[in-house]
Amino acid sequence: MAFKIKPDRKETDTKTIRFPIDLINEIEKALVGKNATFSAFVIQACEYALKNMEVEEKKKVNS
């Protein structure tokens, strides 16, 4: 499944996290013209990573 940027989501809590400046710049470039915030992108990227980790772990268990 490909990663696709979606509009902002609701129901959030605040966390402080530090990003390398070059990664911030890349994310901001990816968001140009999209209806999504930096935070929405990070949330979606984390969800995508977690989902794909689960798929990989299941593949290892079934092997």
Rosetta blueprint (number, residue, H / E / L):
1 M L
2 A L
3 F L
4 K L
5 I L
6 K L
7 P L
8 D L
9 R L
10 K L
11 E L
12 T L
13 D L
14 T L
15 K L
16 T L
17 I L
18 R L
19 F L
20 P L
21 I H
22 D H
23 L H
24 I H
25 N H
26 E H
27 I H
28 E H
29 K H
30 A H
31 L H
32 V L
33 G L
34 K L
35 N L
36 A L
37 T L
38 F H
39 S H
40 A H
41 F H
42 V H
43 I H
44 Q H
45 A H
46 C H
47 E H
48 Y H
49 A H
50 L H
51 K H
52 N H
53 M H
54 E H
55 V H
56 E H
57 E H
58 K H
59 K H
60 K H
61 V H
62 N H
63 S L
